[in-house]
Amino acid sequence: AQKITQTQPGMFVQEKEAVTLDCTYDTSDPSYGLFWYKQPSSGEMIFLIYQGSYDQQNATEGRYSLNFQKARKSANLVISASQLGDSAMYFCAMREGQVYNFNKFYFGSGTKLNVKP
Amino acid sequence: DAGITQSPRHKVTETGTPVTLRCHQTENHRYMYWYRQDPGHGLRLIHYSYGVKDTDKGEVSDGYSVSRSKTEDFLLTLESATSSQTSVYFCAARDSFPPKESYEQYFGPGTRLTVT
């Protein structure tokens, strides 16, 4: 079974609007972490936001927020007020196990976001 | 950028030749990873390292080997390159013990490998 599923291969959003990128995950480990990375056309991987499985509140980082629904095993990324520079590939990822151990990370297949002017 | 560099950044090679990609880090990260990125697959783990001389296989390790003789260098070798190994390769690193524990992995800039 896929550990991380991103069902939206591509999305369009109008500049200044909000957009939600979907991510569902599969794990039986009670301790895990969820991440979103941005990959612009230049190719580098940019860390955006992190949510720990025991965190009570949804993570936020500037215009990025993570809508964490533990019972549904979903960790959607919300980008508010989209900008042209947000056009990129976005990857959801999961770390299984406690943060103070060695962990493997699992990545989804990505969502390509295009922001239209 | 957590001090991670990869070399070469681009390489074209012929089927059947051995290829070595280098990942170099300057931050004394303990754990290191090699991934490949292919369209529709995201990043898939090839090999990883717990520490110097401690390595193990990831989910797509066939045809690859790694070595880590010192903390700062993690080498990925394609023993006999095939066209199916054409990909973008990313190195990543992480620490999990105080005071340098980090939630996320830090990535290198990637190496684009083409096998003809």
Chai-1 contact restraints between the chains, C-beta under 6 A:
chainA,res_idxA,chainB,res_idxB,connection_type,confidence,min_distance_angstrom,max_distance_angstrom,comment,restraint_id
A,G33,B,Y103,contact,1.0,0.0,6.0,A-B,restraint_1
A,F35,B,E104,contact,1.0,0.0,6.0,A-B,restraint_2
A,G43,B,G110,contact,1.0,0.0,6.0,A-B,restraint_3
A,E44,B,P109,contact,1.0,0.0,6.0,A-B,restraint_4
A,M45,B,F107,contact,1.0,0.0,6.0,A-B,restraint_5
A,F47,B,E104,contact,1.0,0.0,6.0,A-B,restraint_6
A,Y50,B,Y103,contact,1.0,0.0,6.0,A-B,restraint_7
A,F91,B,G42,contact,1.0,0.0,6.0,A-B,restraint_8
A,Y100,B,S96,contact,1.0,0.0,6.0,A-B,restraint_9
A,F102,B,Y31,contact,1.0,0.0,6.0,A-B,restraint_10
A,F102,B,Y50,contact,1.0,0.0,6.0,A-B,restraint_11
A,F107,B,G42,contact,1.0,0.0,6.0,A-B,restraint_12
A,F107,B,L43,contact,1.0,0.0,6.0,A-B,restraint_13
A,G108,B,G42,contact,1.0,0.0,6.0,A-B,restraint_14
A,S109,B,G40,contact,1.0,0.0,6.0,A-B,restraint_15
A,S109,B,H41,contact,1.0,0.0,6.0,A-B,restraint_16
A,S109,B,G42,contact,1.0,0.0,6.0,A-B,restraint_17
A,G110,B,G42,contact,1.0,0.0,6.0,A-B,restraint_18
